[in-house]
Amino acid sequence: MPDAPEIPQRVEEILALARHAFIEKGFDSASMQDLARTAGMSAGNFYRYFPSKAALIEAMVDRDVSEIEREFEVISASPDPLAALKVAFRYHMTSTCGEDETLWAEIAAAAVRKPEIAQSLQRMEDCITTRIAWALALVCGLPKADAVCHFGTHARAIFLMIHGVMTGNRPDGVNDAELIGLMMRTINWVLDDAIASQRETST
């Protein structure tokens, strides 16, 4: 998977403002004119940067992918990559920003109708699952080239669990600490199963 491109500062500013407009008005309700107005630009100038909402989502995914890649570089450089991976998983389930996660849930709903948005979201999912697989390969002493083959299913299961916690509704009366504790025990089991399965294959 190629590295995400670097994002110029002006584009970063526009993305941050557009994200705010999406959160305020809703992804479907925010028009391109609304986004341009929030960015303090004419519609024509805004279209020079982003001709559509799909182009905006692609750039937002590029930014998030860059952050994900940096995070996994830190995990890979850790003296104990498996422990660092678990810390990262717990962090993302406990430090979610309600508004941001609601936005991504709206974008995911829009992806059902818009294939170009679905493609961008799939790219981010592939980035995360691939890097989880790479981390497991590092723990097991396998090359990156073999990671997805050996650990792709386990990595996807972990992604789906964390994604569900981050974007799912949280009804009143649900104890987040208990839920996250249960999810972490389940994720730990998946990690243990991935490592044990590889060791059985190697013997």
C-alpha positions, 0 to 999 in steps of 0.5 A: 500500500503506498504511503499517504501523500503529504497535505499542504497547510492550506488544505489542512485548514480547509479540511478542519473547517469543512469537518466543523461544517459537517458536524454542525449541519450534518454530512448530507445537509452541508452543501458545497456552498456551506463548506466554502462559506465556512472556509471563508472562500468563494464557491469557485475558489473552494471548488479549485481545492475540492470539486466534490464532497467525495474529494473532501472525504478522500483528503480527510482519509489521506490525513487520517491514514498519515496519522495511522501510519505514524502511530504504527511506526511508533508501535513497531519501534517499541521494545514490546510491539504487542503491548504497545498495540494493546495500549493503542487499541484501548486508547482509541476505544476510550478516547473517542470524540462523540462529534467526530465519530458521529460524522464518520458514521454519517459518512459511512451511511453516505458511502452506501449510495456513493461508491467513490466515498465507499472506496475512500473508507475501504482504503482507510480500513485496508490501511488499518487492518494491514498495519495490525497484520504487520504488527502481528508479523513483527511479534511472530518474526515473519516478514511483512510480505506474509502478514496479511496472508497469515493475520488478515482475518484476525486483523479485520476482526479486531478492526470491526470490534474497535470500529463498532465501539467508536461509532456505535450508539451508546444508550443510557445505562451502558457502562462504558468501562465494562463494555471496553473491558469486555472488548479488550478481553475479546481482542486479547483472545483474538491476538492470542489466537493469531499468535498461537495459530502461527506458532502451530503452523511453524512447528 
